[in-house]
Amino acid sequence: MATKKVTVTIPEDLLEEIRAEAAERGLSAYVAEALRFKRDRDRLLELVNWLEEEYGPVTDDERAAAIEELEDLDAEHERRHARRKRNAGDAA
């Protein structure tokens, strides 16, 4: 993948925190990942805004159902992750 060097200005305290977290990955990889995440969130927000214009705002019941489904998915992910971890430990 092609890359391009750019200059950005970041508050010193934030830069120190980012460098500490980025450590092995490196600052450039950390910043690129953060920018991709921000871009994706902005696109999702555009979609949500469009959907709300088309179909109206999300109701409290719809929001609660979506949160419950996400919590179920998170729990299933954790179960699968724990099972893989156990299986990897058994194989070692």
C-alpha positions as a Python dict, from the first residue, in 0.01 Angstrom:
ca = {
    (1, 'M'): (0, 0, 0),
    (2, 'A'): (136, 338, -94),
    (3, 'T'): (192, 589, 183),
    (4, 'K'): (254, 960, 194),
    (5, 'K'): (430, 1157, 463),
    (6, 'V'): (232, 1449, 608),
    (7, 'T'): (278, 1696, 889),
    (8, 'V'): (12, 1736, 1157),
    (9, 'T'): (-3, 1934, 1478),
    (10, 'I'): (-104, 1743, 1792),
    (11, 'P'): (-118, 1872, 2150),
    (12, 'E'): (193, 1754, 2339),
    (13, 'D'): (5, 1575, 2617),
    (14, 'L'): (-202, 1379, 2365),
    (15, 'L'): (108, 1291, 2163),
    (16, 'E'): (281, 1154, 2474),
    (17, 'E'): (-22, 935, 2553),
    (18, 'I'): (-43, 810, 2194),
    (19, 'R'): (329, 729, 2178),
    (20, 'A'): (301, 529, 2500),
    (21, 'E'): (4, 332, 2365),
    (22, 'A'): (139, 291, 2013),
    (23, 'A'): (475, 157, 2133),
    (24, 'E'): (542, -153, 1919),
    (25, 'R'): (300, -70, 1636),
    (26, 'G'): (451, 271, 1590),
    (27, 'L'): (298, 614, 1581),
    (28, 'S'): (216, 610, 1209),
    (29, 'A'): (26, 281, 1229),
    (30, 'Y'): (-163, 401, 1537),
    (31, 'V'): (-263, 730, 1373),
    (32, 'A'): (-363, 559, 1047),
    (33, 'E'): (-583, 316, 1240),
    (34, 'A'): (-741, 602, 1436),
    (35, 'L'): (-811, 796, 1116),
    (36, 'R'): (-971, 491, 952),
    (37, 'F'): (-1187, 444, 1261),
    (38, 'K'): (-1293, 811, 1255),
    (39, 'R'): (-1367, 798, 881),
    (40, 'D'): (-1580, 485, 930),
    (41, 'R'): (-1774, 645, 1218),
    (42, 'D'): (-1836, 957, 1007),
    (43, 'R'): (-1971, 739, 725),
    (44, 'L'): (-2195, 551, 967),
    (45, 'L'): (-2326, 880, 1103),
    (46, 'E'): (-2407, 991, 748),
    (47, 'L'): (-2598, 664, 698),
    (48, 'V'): (-2786, 704, 1027),
    (49, 'N'): (-2881, 1061, 935),
    (50, 'W'): (-3003, 951, 593),
    (51, 'L'): (-3201, 660, 739),
    (52, 'E'): (-3362, 890, 995),
    (53, 'E'): (-3457, 1134, 719),
    (54, 'E'): (-3608, 849, 516),
    (55, 'Y'): (-3778, 649, 793),
    (56, 'G'): (-3790, 874, 1097),
    (57, 'P'): (-3592, 860, 1419),
    (58, 'V'): (-3518, 535, 1599),
    (59, 'T'): (-3768, 470, 1877),
    (60, 'D'): (-3666, 389, 2234),
    (61, 'D'): (-3793, 33, 2187),
    (62, 'E'): (-3589, -13, 1867),
    (63, 'R'): (-3280, 128, 2039),
    (64, 'A'): (-3327, -104, 2339),
    (65, 'A'): (-3372, -406, 2109),
    (66, 'A'): (-3057, -316, 1916),
    (67, 'I'): (-2855, -274, 2237),
    (68, 'E'): (-2981, -609, 2365),
    (69, 'E'): (-2882, -777, 2038),
    (70, 'L'): (-2535, -618, 2052),
    (71, 'E'): (-2491, -737, 2410),
    (72, 'D'): (-2589, -1089, 2302),
    (73, 'L'): (-2337, -1074, 2017),
    (74, 'D'): (-2065, -946, 2253),
    (75, 'A'): (-2138, -1230, 2497),
    (76, 'E'): (-2120, -1487, 2217),
    (77, 'H'): (-1792, -1338, 2097),
    (78, 'E'): (-1649, -1364, 2449),
    (79, 'R'): (-1762, -1728, 2478),
    (80, 'R'): (-1598, -1816, 2146),
    (81, 'H'): (-1281, -1628, 2237),
    (82, 'A'): (-1258, -1807, 2573),
    (83, 'R'): (-1319, -2144, 2405),
    (84, 'R'): (-1044, -2080, 2146),
    (85, 'K'): (-809, -1974, 2424),
    (86, 'R'): (-886, -2292, 2622),
    (87, 'N'): (-841, -2508, 2313),
    (88, 'A'): (-509, -2341, 2234),
    (89, 'G'): (-395, -2408, 2592),
    (90, 'D'): (-497, -2774, 2566),
    (91, 'A'): (-302, -2813, 2241),
    (92, 'A'): (17, -2670, 2392),
}
